[in-house]
Amino acid sequence: MTTENQEHRIKKERGQDKVTAKEMIPTLSEGNRPAYESDRDFYRGVAVVLGIVVIGSLVGLIWLALVEKEAPQGIIALGSGALGALAGVFASVPKRK
């Protein structure tokens, strides 16, 4: 009867102890899904952060308009980018079969 260490030593001597990259990466067909696919808190956190950015840029733009200053293009780009990302988060994705 061989022990586990002896089996490992024998495999190592034969060059059979190497694990291929394909064996190390779990496949999606095995049921291993990324955490963000089923984690509601992840999406909630992303939505909150993007919402804060959108609201903050709107408030900043309104404030700049009230004090009659020119709005920087960066604030406009940041707000519109966050709004687009927020729409992407809430867009429904077709379920895989």
C-alpha positions as CSV (number, residue, x, y, z in Angstrom):
1,M,0.0,0.0,0.0
2,T,1.4,3.3,-1.0
3,T,0.8,6.5,0.9
4,E,-0.3,9.8,-0.7
5,N,3.3,11.2,-0.4
6,Q,4.7,8.1,-2.2
7,E,2.1,8.5,-5.0
8,H,3.0,12.1,-5.4
9,R,6.7,11.3,-5.5
10,I,6.1,8.6,-8.2
11,K,4.0,11.0,-10.3
12,K,6.6,13.7,-9.9
13,E,9.4,11.3,-11.1
14,R,7.3,10.4,-14.1
15,G,6.4,14.1,-14.8
16,Q,2.7,13.5,-14.3
17,D,2.3,15.9,-11.3
18,K,1.9,19.0,-13.5
19,V,-1.6,20.5,-13.6
20,T,-2.6,22.2,-16.8
21,A,-4.1,25.6,-16.9
22,K,-7.3,24.2,-18.3
23,E,-7.7,21.9,-15.3
24,M,-7.2,24.9,-12.9
25,I,-9.9,27.1,-14.4
26,P,-13.4,26.1,-13.5
27,T,-15.8,26.1,-16.4
28,L,-19.2,27.8,-16.4
29,S,-20.8,24.5,-17.4
30,E,-19.9,23.1,-14.0
31,G,-22.2,25.6,-12.4
32,N,-19.5,28.0,-11.2
33,R,-21.0,31.4,-11.9
34,P,-19.3,34.7,-11.1
35,A,-20.5,36.2,-7.8
36,Y,-21.8,39.4,-9.4
37,E,-24.4,37.4,-11.4
38,S,-26.4,36.4,-8.4
39,D,-25.3,38.9,-5.8
40,R,-28.1,41.5,-5.4
41,D,-25.9,43.6,-3.0
42,F,-23.3,44.1,-5.7
43,Y,-25.8,45.6,-8.1
44,R,-27.4,47.6,-5.3
45,G,-24.0,49.1,-4.4
46,V,-23.2,49.9,-8.1
47,A,-26.6,51.6,-8.5
48,V,-26.1,53.6,-5.3
49,V,-22.7,54.9,-6.3
50,L,-23.7,55.7,-9.9
51,G,-26.9,57.4,-8.6
52,I,-24.8,59.5,-6.2
53,V,-22.5,60.6,-9.1
54,V,-25.5,61.5,-11.3
55,I,-27.2,63.5,-8.6
56,G,-24.0,65.2,-7.5
57,S,-23.2,66.2,-11.1
58,L,-26.8,67.6,-11.5
59,V,-26.6,69.5,-8.3
60,G,-23.2,70.9,-9.3
61,L,-24.5,71.9,-12.7
62,I,-27.5,73.6,-11.2
63,W,-25.4,75.4,-8.7
64,L,-23.0,76.6,-11.4
65,A,-26.0,77.8,-13.4
66,L,-27.3,79.8,-10.4
67,V,-24.0,81.5,-9.8
68,E,-23.7,82.2,-13.6
69,K,-20.5,80.3,-14.1
70,E,-19.6,78.1,-17.0
71,A,-20.0,74.4,-16.4
72,P,-16.8,72.4,-16.9
73,Q,-17.1,69.7,-19.6
74,G,-15.8,67.1,-17.1
75,I,-18.8,67.4,-14.9
76,I,-21.1,67.0,-17.8
77,A,-19.2,64.0,-19.1
78,L,-19.1,62.4,-15.6
79,G,-22.8,62.8,-15.1
80,S,-23.8,61.5,-18.5
81,G,-21.4,58.6,-18.3
82,A,-22.7,57.6,-14.9
83,L,-26.3,57.9,-16.2
84,G,-25.5,55.6,-19.1
85,A,-23.8,53.1,-16.8
86,L,-26.9,53.2,-14.5
87,A,-29.1,52.5,-17.5
88,G,-26.8,49.6,-18.3
89,V,-27.1,48.2,-14.8
90,F,-30.9,48.3,-15.0
91,A,-31.2,47.0,-18.5
92,S,-32.5,43.4,-18.5
93,V,-30.1,40.8,-19.8
94,P,-31.5,37.7,-21.6
95,K,-31.2,34.6,-19.4
96,R,-28.9,31.9,-20.6
97,K,-30.5,28.5,-21.3
